[in-house]
């Protein structure tokens, strides 16, 4: 009886782990396309706001650009996942604070984009190329360099001495 309970515990644990691992992947999968709605009778009310696509956002580094297909792949969640965005004539692109184009987007650049999912495609509404993050200066031994120190050695630290004891 104990062995059977142990197998049941292992099975339940494995299912729980599989469900947790699959959740992020399933969240990114595009829903199955909806069949076309039946034609409306004349005078029938227009469909409600639930029929308009919902705007989504993604932020991360550009993984791939295809100018011919007019697509941009944006990585997210530690670069493990990618979202492919289709760029249209209506897509607003901003780079370095000014209006830009697909040619202004570079692989590796961090972007923030809003898009809508339509007919199984992610149509980019806007793409903003974010400024690069400033690199932190690193001194000897991996410690942060002190501001104003050109050598990277902290003020007051011993300097190598010459033969006559001069510094």
Residue pairs with C-beta under 8 A, 6 or more apart in sequence:
24 77
24 81
25 81
28 81
28 83
30 117
30 120
31 117
33 119
33 120
37 47
40 46
53 116
53 117
53 118
54 116
54 117
55 114
55 115
55 116
55 125
56 114
56 115
56 116
56 117
56 122
57 112
57 113
57 114
57 115
58 74
58 76
58 83
58 85
58 112
58 113
58 115
59 74
59 76
59 110
59 111
59 112
59 113
59 130
60 74
60 75
60 76
60 79
60 110
60 111
61 74
61 75
61 79
61 108
61 109
61 110
61 111
62 72
62 73
62 74
62 75
62 105
62 106
62 107
62 108
62 109
62 110
62 111
63 73
63 74
63 75
63 79
63 82
63 107
64 71
64 72
64 73
64 82
64 107
65 71
65 72
65 73
65 102
65 105
65 106
65 107
66 72
67 102
67 103
69 86
70 86
70 87
70 88
70 102
71 84
71 85
71 86
71 87
72 84
72 85
72 87
72 102
72 105
72 111
72 113
72 124
72 127
73 82
73 83
73 84
73 85
74 82
74 83
74 85
74 111
74 113
75 81
75 82
76 82
76 83
83 115
83 122
84 122
85 113
85 115
85 122
85 123
85 124
85 127
86 121
86 122
86 123
86 124
87 93
87 102
87 124
87 127
88 123
88 124
90 125
91 123
91 124
91 125
91 126
91 127
92 99
92 125
92 126
92 127
93 99
93 100
93 101
93 102
93 104
93 105
93 126
93 127
93 128
93 129
94 100
94 126
94 127
94 128
94 129
95 104
95 105
95 128
95 129
96 104
96 129
96 131
100 129
104 129
105 111
105 127
105 129
106 129
109 129
109 130
109 132
110 129
110 130
110 132
110 133
111 127
111 128
111 129
111 130
112 127
112 128
112 130
113 124
113 125
113 126
113 127
113 128
114 124
114 125
114 126
115 122
115 123
115 124
115 125
116 122
116 123
116 125
117 123
136 144
137 144
137 145
137 152
138 144
138 145
138 152
139 145
139 146
139 149
139 152
139 153
139 154
140 152
140 153
143 154
145 152
146 152
146 154
146 155
149 155
153 159
159 167
161 167
